Amino acid sequence: MKEKQLKGKKKVSIWLCILIFTISLIAGMASKLLIKPSWSKQYSVTLTDEIGTVKKDIPYGEDEANKFDLYLPKDNTRKSYGLVVYLHAGGFTSGDKSDDKEMLAWLTKKGYVAVGINYTLVSEETKSSVLQQSNEIKAAIPKVLEAAKEAGYPIDKMTVAGGSAGHALAMIYTYRDGKEAPVPVVLTFGAVGPSSLHVEDWDVFGFDQDTEEARVAAATMFSMMSAQTITPEEIADGSYLEKVKAISAVDWIKDNPVPNVSAYGQHDRVQPFKASIRLDETLKSNNVDHKYFVLPHSGHGLQNDSTLSRQWMEAIEEYLAKYMPIEK
């Protein structure tokens, strides 16, 4: 009997590895294969000397991936600057800070100091986890502020943002670590990042089902993400929630209600859409200033709702101006 159970668990683990690979592949390709609408060109900026400069591959830790690119606006005369941290996508297993160079250049053009941070990707070799990645981001922030100050750009507040996996990490930092940040975290924004590790939200993977197979699958996935040993029994009785809290952003919002602008595709099959509903409800119940965009015809790439995508980007600009205005 035990031998059969072990074989079953191994099959689930193999299936999960395939699933994770597929997720990362789709997440990595989604933004590159879409035909972008004409309005989006204003957000795709190429960095020039008239906009600013970039200092690349500044180390912040011991791991090979622990580097960041710091984008500095041309105007270096202000007493202080707002920082936008933008974290890359890739299903926690792929991606690079250079993938967001156009977004980072756009933020620099607006007058912000911007930074893209690499983190150790999950793989069989690295044994990394979402927990480790979130801790690396936390460790990077003071180094980013130091580098900006040394370059003549003192930071007095910041926004933390990202796409997909980067969006999840941005919300984890904002709500879990933001109260202890070196400067105030005044805003978070992004798209399609999983915000909750409550199994009932993960119906897209079948984790919400009341079966042993579902509990084993959820325990395996959440163990890998959280770097904790989670058992099917803990999934069943709910005690797993304390073990995954460190990477479940919604569970920290009450303690640090930072404004939020987020967008999700209703037909997302890469991350659990229901988790975004919990995010919206939690933000509402804690009276957090936020805008939550549901794109009813789109999946993970937000590809089929151009008008709503534009409204989401305009809301990001609105909230940046409101919470981190550029002082002339």
C-alpha positions as CSV (number, residue, x, y, z in Angstrom):
1,M,0.0,0.0,0.0
2,K,2.8,2.4,1.0
3,E,4.7,1.5,-2.2
4,K,1.7,2.5,-4.3
5,Q,1.3,5.8,-2.4
6,L,5.0,6.6,-3.0
7,K,4.7,5.8,-6.7
8,G,1.6,8.0,-6.9
9,K,3.5,10.9,-5.2
10,K,6.4,10.5,-7.6
11,K,4.0,10.6,-10.6
12,V,2.5,13.8,-9.1
13,S,6.0,15.3,-8.7
14,I,6.9,14.5,-12.3
15,W,3.6,16.0,-13.4
16,L,4.3,19.1,-11.4
17,C,7.7,19.5,-12.9
18,I,6.2,19.3,-16.4
19,L,3.5,21.8,-15.3
20,I,6.0,24.2,-13.9
21,F,8.1,24.1,-17.1
22,T,5.0,24.7,-19.1
23,I,4.0,27.6,-16.9
24,S,7.3,29.3,-17.2
25,L,7.4,28.7,-21.0
26,I,4.0,30.3,-21.5
27,A,4.7,33.1,-19.1
28,G,8.0,33.9,-20.8
29,M,6.6,33.8,-24.3
30,A,3.3,35.5,-23.7
31,S,4.5,39.1,-23.8
32,K,6.8,38.5,-26.7
33,L,4.3,36.9,-29.1
34,L,1.5,39.4,-28.8
35,I,0.9,42.1,-31.3
36,K,0.9,45.3,-29.2
37,P,-1.7,48.0,-29.8
38,S,-0.7,51.4,-31.1
39,W,-1.4,53.1,-27.8
40,S,1.2,50.9,-26.0
41,K,4.1,52.4,-27.9
42,Q,4.3,55.3,-25.5
43,Y,5.2,52.8,-22.8
44,S,7.9,51.1,-24.9
45,V,10.8,53.5,-24.5
46,T,14.4,53.1,-25.7
47,L,16.9,54.6,-23.3
48,T,18.9,57.5,-24.7
49,D,21.3,60.1,-23.3
50,E,18.5,62.6,-23.4
51,I,16.5,60.3,-21.0
52,G,19.2,59.1,-18.7
53,T,21.8,56.4,-18.1
54,V,21.9,52.8,-16.8
55,K,24.5,51.2,-14.5
56,K,24.3,47.5,-15.2
57,D,25.0,44.3,-13.2
58,I,25.6,45.9,-9.8
59,P,26.0,43.1,-7.3
60,Y,23.9,42.9,-4.1
61,G,24.6,39.3,-2.9
62,E,26.8,36.2,-3.2
63,D,24.7,34.3,-5.7
64,E,25.5,34.6,-9.4
65,A,22.0,36.0,-10.1
66,N,22.2,38.7,-7.4
67,K,22.7,41.7,-9.7
68,F,20.6,44.8,-10.6
69,D,20.5,47.4,-13.3
70,L,20.0,51.0,-12.0
71,Y,18.4,53.5,-14.3
72,L,19.1,57.2,-13.6
73,P,17.2,60.1,-15.1
74,K,19.1,62.9,-16.8
75,D,18.1,65.5,-14.3
76,N,20.3,65.0,-11.3
77,T,19.5,68.4,-9.6
78,R,16.7,67.4,-7.4
79,K,17.1,67.0,-3.6
80,S,15.4,63.6,-3.7
81,Y,13.9,61.0,-6.1
82,G,11.2,58.4,-6.1
83,L,12.4,54.9,-6.9
84,V,10.4,52.3,-8.9
85,V,11.5,48.7,-8.5
86,Y,10.3,46.6,-11.4
87,L,10.7,42.8,-11.1
88,H,10.7,40.6,-14.2
89,A,8.3,37.8,-15.1
90,G,9.0,34.2,-16.0
91,G,7.1,31.8,-13.8
92,F,9.8,32.0,-11.1
93,T,11.9,29.8,-13.3
94,S,13.0,32.1,-16.1
95,G,13.4,35.7,-17.2
96,D,15.9,38.5,-16.7
97,K,15.9,42.1,-15.7
98,S,16.8,43.1,-19.3
99,D,13.4,41.8,-20.4
100,D,11.9,45.0,-18.9
101,K,14.4,47.6,-20.3
102,E,11.6,49.4,-22.2
103,M,9.4,49.7,-19.1
104,L,12.4,50.8,-17.0
105,A,13.4,53.4,-19.6
106,W,9.7,54.7,-19.6
107,L,9.9,55.1,-15.8
108,T,13.2,56.9,-16.1
109,K,11.8,59.2,-18.8
110,K,9.1,60.2,-16.3
111,G,11.8,61.3,-13.9
112,Y,12.0,58.3,-11.6
113,V,15.1,56.3,-10.6
114,A,14.2,52.8,-11.7
115,V,15.7,49.4,-11.0
116,G,15.4,45.9,-12.4
117,I,16.6,43.2,-10.1
118,N,17.6,39.6,-10.9
119,Y,16.9,36.8,-8.4
120,T,17.9,33.2,-8.3
121,L,15.6,31.2,-10.6
122,V,14.0,28.0,-9.5
123,S,15.6,25.0,-11.0
124,E,16.9,21.5,-10.2
125,E,20.4,23.0,-9.9
126,T,19.7,26.0,-7.7
127,K,17.0,24.5,-5.4
128,S,15.7,28.0,-5.1
129,S,12.1,28.9,-4.1
130,V,9.7,31.8,-4.1
131,L,10.6,32.3,-0.5
132,Q,14.3,32.6,-1.3
133,Q,13.6,35.0,-4.2
134,S,11.5,37.2,-1.9
135,N,14.3,37.3,0.6
136,E,16.8,38.2,-2.1
137,I,14.6,41.1,-3.2
138,K,14.5,42.3,0.4
139,A,18.3,42.1,0.6
140,A,18.7,44.0,-2.6
141,I,16.7,47.1,-1.7
142,P,19.2,48.7,0.7
143,K,22.0,48.1,-1.9
144,V,19.9,49.8,-4.6
145,L,19.4,52.8,-2.3
146,E,23.1,53.0,-1.6
147,A,24.0,52.8,-5.3
148,A,21.5,55.5,-6.1
149,K,22.8,57.8,-3.3
150,E,26.4,57.3,-4.4
151,A,25.4,58.3,-8.0
152,G,23.8,61.5,-6.7
153,Y,20.2,60.4,-6.6
154,P,19.0,60.1,-2.9
155,I,15.7,58.2,-2.6
156,D,12.9,59.3,-0.3
157,K,10.1,56.9,-1.3
158,M,9.5,53.9,-3.6
159,T,7.0,51.9,-5.6
160,V,7.5,48.1,-6.0
161,A,6.0,46.6,-9.2
162,G,6.4,43.8,-11.7
163,G,4.7,41.3,-14.1
164,S,3.5,37.8,-13.4
165,A,6.1,36.2,-11.0
166,G,7.6,39.7,-10.6
167,H,4.2,41.0,-9.6
168,A,3.8,38.3,-7.0
169,L,7.3,39.2,-5.6
170,A,6.5,42.9,-5.7
171,M,3.4,42.4,-3.6
172,I,5.2,40.1,-1.1
173,Y,7.8,42.8,-0.5
174,T,5.3,45.6,-0.3
175,Y,2.9,43.9,2.2
176,R,5.3,41.6,4.1
177,D,8.5,43.8,4.2
178,G,7.3,47.3,3.4
179,K,6.9,48.4,7.0
180,E,10.6,47.8,7.6
181,A,11.8,49.2,4.3
182,P,14.6,51.8,4.4
183,V,12.3,54.3,2.7
184,P,8.4,54.3,2.6
185,V,6.8,52.0,0.1
186,V,3.9,54.1,-1.2
187,L,2.5,52.0,-4.0
188,T,2.6,48.6,-5.7
189,F,1.4,47.8,-9.2
190,G,1.5,45.0,-11.8
191,A,-0.3,42.3,-13.5
192,V,-1.2,38.6,-13.3
193,G,0.9,37.8,-10.2
194,P,-0.5,35.1,-7.8
195,S,-1.4,36.9,-4.6
196,S,-2.7,34.1,-2.5
197,L,-1.6,30.5,-1.5
198,H,-5.1,29.5,-0.2
199,V,-5.8,26.1,-1.9
200,E,-9.4,27.0,-2.6
201,D,-8.2,29.8,-4.9
202,W,-6.0,27.4,-7.0
203,D,-8.9,25.7,-8.9
204,V,-7.0,26.1,-12.2
205,F,-4.7,23.4,-10.9
206,G,-7.4,21.4,-9.2
207,F,-6.0,22.1,-5.7
208,D,-9.5,23.0,-4.5
209,Q,-10.8,19.5,-4.9
210,D,-11.5,17.4,-1.8
211,T,-9.3,14.4,-2.9
212,E,-6.1,12.9,-1.7
213,E,-4.6,13.4,-5.2
214,A,-5.4,17.2,-5.0
215,R,-3.9,17.5,-1.5
216,V,-0.7,15.7,-2.5
217,A,-0.4,18.0,-5.6
218,A,-1.0,21.1,-3.5
219,A,1.4,20.0,-0.8
220,T,4.1,19.3,-3.4
221,M,3.7,22.6,-5.2
222,F,3.5,24.7,-2.1
223,S,6.4,22.9,-0.5
224,M,8.6,23.8,-3.5
225,M,7.4,27.4,-3.5
226,S,7.7,28.0,0.3
227,A,10.8,25.9,1.0
228,Q,8.8,24.3,3.8
229,T,7.8,20.7,4.2
230,I,4.0,20.6,3.8
231,T,2.0,17.4,4.0
232,P,-1.3,16.5,2.5
233,E,-2.7,16.3,6.0
234,E,-1.7,20.0,6.6
235,I,-3.5,20.9,3.4
236,A,-6.6,19.1,4.7
237,D,-6.7,20.8,8.1
238,G,-5.6,24.2,7.0
239,S,-2.4,24.4,9.1
240,Y,-0.3,24.8,5.9
241,L,-1.4,28.4,5.8
242,E,1.1,29.4,8.5
243,K,3.9,27.8,6.5
244,V,3.1,29.6,3.3
245,K,2.2,32.9,4.8
246,A,5.6,34.4,4.0
247,I,4.8,34.2,0.3
248,S,1.1,34.8,0.4
249,A,0.8,38.6,-0.1
250,V,-2.9,38.9,0.8
251,D,-2.2,37.7,4.3
252,W,-0.1,40.7,5.0
253,I,-2.3,43.5,3.6
254,K,-4.0,44.2,6.9
255,D,-0.7,45.1,8.6
256,N,0.5,47.4,5.8
257,P,-2.3,48.7,3.6
258,V,-0.3,50.1,0.6
259,P,-2.2,51.3,-2.5
260,N,-2.4,48.9,-5.3
261,V,-3.1,48.9,-9.1
262,S,-3.4,45.4,-10.6
263,A,-4.8,43.7,-13.7
264,Y,-5.8,40.1,-14.3
265,G,-7.1,38.0,-17.2
266,Q,-10.3,36.2,-16.3
267,H,-9.3,33.2,-18.5
268,D,-5.8,32.9,-17.0
269,R,-4.6,29.3,-17.0
270,V,-1.1,30.1,-15.8
271,Q,-1.9,31.5,-12.3
272,P,-5.1,31.2,-10.3
273,F,-7.6,34.0,-11.2
274,K,-9.6,33.3,-8.0
275,A,-6.5,34.5,-6.0
276,S,-7.0,38.0,-7.6
277,I,-10.6,38.0,-6.4
278,R,-9.3,37.4,-2.8
279,L,-6.8,40.2,-3.4
280,D,-9.5,42.7,-4.4
281,E,-11.8,41.6,-1.5
282,T,-8.9,42.0,1.0
283,L,-8.0,45.4,-0.3
284,K,-11.6,46.5,-0.1
285,S,-12.1,45.1,3.4
286,N,-9.0,47.0,4.7
287,N,-10.1,50.2,2.9
288,V,-7.0,50.3,0.7
289,D,-6.9,52.8,-2.1
290,H,-6.7,50.5,-5.2
291,K,-7.8,49.8,-8.7
292,Y,-8.5,46.2,-9.8
293,F,-8.9,45.5,-13.5
294,V,-10.5,42.2,-14.7
295,L,-10.0,41.6,-18.4
296,P,-12.9,39.4,-19.3
297,H,-11.7,38.1,-22.6
298,S,-8.0,37.6,-21.8
299,G,-5.7,35.0,-20.3
300,H,-2.2,35.5,-18.7
301,G,-1.0,37.8,-21.5
302,L,-3.9,40.3,-21.2
303,Q,-4.1,40.1,-24.9
304,N,-7.8,40.5,-25.8
305,D,-9.0,43.6,-23.9
306,S,-7.0,46.5,-25.4
307,T,-9.3,49.2,-23.9
308,L,-9.1,47.9,-20.4
309,S,-5.3,47.3,-20.7
310,R,-4.9,50.9,-21.6
311,Q,-7.1,52.0,-18.7
312,W,-4.9,49.9,-16.4
313,M,-1.7,51.7,-17.6
314,E,-3.4,55.0,-17.3
315,A,-4.3,54.1,-13.7
316,I,-0.7,53.3,-13.0
317,E,0.3,56.8,-14.2
318,E,-2.5,58.3,-12.1
319,Y,-1.4,56.5,-8.9
320,L,2.3,57.2,-9.5
321,A,1.5,60.9,-9.9
322,K,-0.7,60.7,-6.7
323,Y,1.6,58.8,-4.4
324,M,5.1,59.6,-5.9
325,P,4.8,62.9,-7.7
326,I,7.9,64.3,-9.5
327,E,9.1,67.4,-7.7
328,K,10.2,70.0,-10.2
